[in-house]
Amino acid sequence: MSERQEAIMRVIRSWIVEHGQAPTIRQIGERVGLSSTSSVAYQLGRLEGWGLITRTGRGWKTCRLGSPKPPPGRGLRSR
């Protein structure tokens, strides 16, 4: 996981604790220094793909912390 993705995860965790729901894409971008909402959405999509966050609806504001699965390409290879 990149430093930016770790920062996004910290923002989501702290925001949920403080506000009881996930932040918007713009709120996440402001906190991690990304002005492009598509860049934030891309990073959220990667985190969702790894199972670190899940969504209960279509928007990112419905995201919740999930159970992580290992990122693709990581782990043991069999011979």
ChimeraX commands (.cxc) that place a marker at each C-alpha (Angstrom):
marker #1 position 0.00,0.00,0.00 radius 0.5
marker #1 position 1.35,3.42,-0.92 radius 0.5
marker #1 position 1.80,6.29,1.53 radius 0.5
marker #1 position -1.10,8.10,-0.12 radius 0.5
marker #1 position -3.39,5.07,0.30 radius 0.5
marker #1 position -2.35,4.81,3.95 radius 0.5
marker #1 position -3.17,8.51,4.39 radius 0.5
marker #1 position -6.58,7.97,2.79 radius 0.5
marker #1 position -7.27,5.06,5.14 radius 0.5
marker #1 position -6.31,7.22,8.15 radius 0.5
marker #1 position -8.67,9.98,6.96 radius 0.5
marker #1 position -11.55,7.53,6.51 radius 0.5
marker #1 position -10.97,5.90,9.93 radius 0.5
marker #1 position -10.76,9.19,11.81 radius 0.5
marker #1 position -13.70,10.74,9.94 radius 0.5
marker #1 position -15.94,7.76,10.70 radius 0.5
marker #1 position -14.99,7.96,14.39 radius 0.5
marker #1 position -15.66,11.72,14.51 radius 0.5
marker #1 position -18.77,11.92,12.30 radius 0.5
marker #1 position -20.28,8.43,12.24 radius 0.5
marker #1 position -20.10,8.18,8.45 radius 0.5
marker #1 position -17.45,8.27,5.74 radius 0.5
marker #1 position -16.14,11.52,4.25 radius 0.5
marker #1 position -16.91,12.67,0.72 radius 0.5
marker #1 position -14.34,12.35,-2.05 radius 0.5
marker #1 position -13.68,16.10,-1.85 radius 0.5
marker #1 position -13.16,15.94,1.93 radius 0.5
marker #1 position -10.69,13.07,1.52 radius 0.5
marker #1 position -8.86,14.96,-1.23 radius 0.5
marker #1 position -8.55,18.10,0.92 radius 0.5
marker #1 position -7.06,16.10,3.80 radius 0.5
marker #1 position -4.50,14.17,1.73 radius 0.5
marker #1 position -3.57,16.94,-0.70 radius 0.5
marker #1 position -5.31,15.71,-3.87 radius 0.5
marker #1 position -7.31,18.30,-5.79 radius 0.5
marker #1 position -8.52,15.83,-8.42 radius 0.5
marker #1 position -11.62,13.92,-7.34 radius 0.5
marker #1 position -10.89,11.30,-9.99 radius 0.5
marker #1 position -7.50,10.62,-8.37 radius 0.5
marker #1 position -9.19,10.11,-5.00 radius 0.5
marker #1 position -11.82,7.85,-6.59 radius 0.5
marker #1 position -9.06,5.81,-8.25 radius 0.5
marker #1 position -7.30,5.28,-4.92 radius 0.5
marker #1 position -10.59,4.37,-3.24 radius 0.5
marker #1 position -11.25,1.85,-6.00 radius 0.5
marker #1 position -7.88,0.22,-5.35 radius 0.5
marker #1 position -8.58,0.07,-1.61 radius 0.5
marker #1 position -12.00,-1.41,-2.32 radius 0.5
marker #1 position -10.46,-4.01,-4.61 radius 0.5
marker #1 position -8.17,-5.13,-1.81 radius 0.5
marker #1 position -11.12,-5.35,0.58 radius 0.5
marker #1 position -9.86,-2.57,2.86 radius 0.5
marker #1 position -13.08,-0.64,2.35 radius 0.5
marker #1 position -16.54,-1.61,1.17 radius 0.5
marker #1 position -19.57,0.38,0.05 radius 0.5
marker #1 position -23.19,-0.17,1.02 radius 0.5
marker #1 position -24.40,2.06,-1.80 radius 0.5
marker #1 position -23.19,3.56,-5.04 radius 0.5
marker #1 position -21.41,6.59,-3.57 radius 0.5
marker #1 position -18.15,6.65,-1.64 radius 0.5
marker #1 position -19.85,8.34,1.31 radius 0.5
marker #1 position -21.36,4.92,2.08 radius 0.5
marker #1 position -17.94,3.27,2.44 radius 0.5
marker #1 position -17.04,1.27,5.53 radius 0.5
marker #1 position -13.83,-0.33,6.65 radius 0.5
marker #1 position -13.57,-3.91,5.43 radius 0.5
marker #1 position -11.47,-6.99,6.05 radius 0.5
marker #1 position -8.27,-6.77,4.03 radius 0.5
marker #1 position -7.24,-9.36,1.50 radius 0.5
marker #1 position -3.69,-9.40,0.17 radius 0.5
marker #1 position -3.01,-7.14,-2.80 radius 0.5
marker #1 position -2.60,-8.99,-6.12 radius 0.5
marker #1 position 0.90,-10.13,-6.90 radius 0.5
marker #1 position 1.87,-10.49,-3.27 radius 0.5
marker #1 position 2.44,-13.74,-1.50 radius 0.5
marker #1 position 4.14,-17.06,-2.09 radius 0.5
marker #1 position 4.50,-18.60,-5.52 radius 0.5
marker #1 position 4.39,-22.31,-6.03 radius 0.5
marker #1 position 6.91,-23.92,-8.36 radius 0.5
marker link #1:1,2 radius 0.2
marker link #1:2,3 radius 0.2
marker link #1:3,4 radius 0.2
marker link #1:4,5 radius 0.2
marker link #1:5,6 radius 0.2
marker link #1:6,7 radius 0.2
marker link #1:7,8 radius 0.2
marker link #1:8,9 radius 0.2
marker link #1:9,10 radius 0.2
marker link #1:10,11 radius 0.2
marker link #1:11,12 radius 0.2
marker link #1:12,13 radius 0.2
marker link #1:13,14 radius 0.2
marker link #1:14,15 radius 0.2
marker link #1:15,16 radius 0.2
marker link #1:16,17 radius 0.2
marker link #1:17,18 radius 0.2
marker link #1:18,19 radius 0.2
marker link #1:19,20 radius 0.2
marker link #1:20,21 radius 0.2
marker link #1:21,22 radius 0.2
marker link #1:22,23 radius 0.2
marker link #1:23,24 radius 0.2
marker link #1:24,25 radius 0.2
marker link #1:25,26 radius 0.2
marker link #1:26,27 radius 0.2
marker link #1:27,28 radius 0.2
marker link #1:28,29 radius 0.2
marker link #1:29,30 radius 0.2
marker link #1:30,31 radius 0.2
marker link #1:31,32 radius 0.2
marker link #1:32,33 radius 0.2
marker link #1:33,34 radius 0.2
marker link #1:34,35 radius 0.2
marker link #1:35,36 radius 0.2
marker link #1:36,37 radius 0.2
marker link #1:37,38 radius 0.2
marker link #1:38,39 radius 0.2
marker link #1:39,40 radius 0.2
marker link #1:40,41 radius 0.2
marker link #1:41,42 radius 0.2
marker link #1:42,43 radius 0.2
marker link #1:43,44 radius 0.2
marker link #1:44,45 radius 0.2
marker link #1:45,46 radius 0.2
marker link #1:46,47 radius 0.2
marker link #1:47,48 radius 0.2
marker link #1:48,49 radius 0.2
marker link #1:49,50 radius 0.2
marker link #1:50,51 radius 0.2
marker link #1:51,52 radius 0.2
marker link #1:52,53 radius 0.2
marker link #1:53,54 radius 0.2
marker link #1:54,55 radius 0.2
marker link #1:55,56 radius 0.2
marker link #1:56,57 radius 0.2
marker link #1:57,58 radius 0.2
marker link #1:58,59 radius 0.2
marker link #1:59,60 radius 0.2
marker link #1:60,61 radius 0.2
marker link #1:61,62 radius 0.2
marker link #1:62,63 radius 0.2
marker link #1:63,64 radius 0.2
marker link #1:64,65 radius 0.2
marker link #1:65,66 radius 0.2
marker link #1:66,67 radius 0.2
marker link #1:67,68 radius 0.2
marker link #1:68,69 radius 0.2
marker link #1:69,70 radius 0.2
marker link #1:70,71 radius 0.2
marker link #1:71,72 radius 0.2
marker link #1:72,73 radius 0.2
marker link #1:73,74 radius 0.2
marker link #1:74,75 radius 0.2
marker link #1:75,76 radius 0.2
marker link #1:76,77 radius 0.2
marker link #1:77,78 radius 0.2
marker link #1:78,79 radius 0.2
view
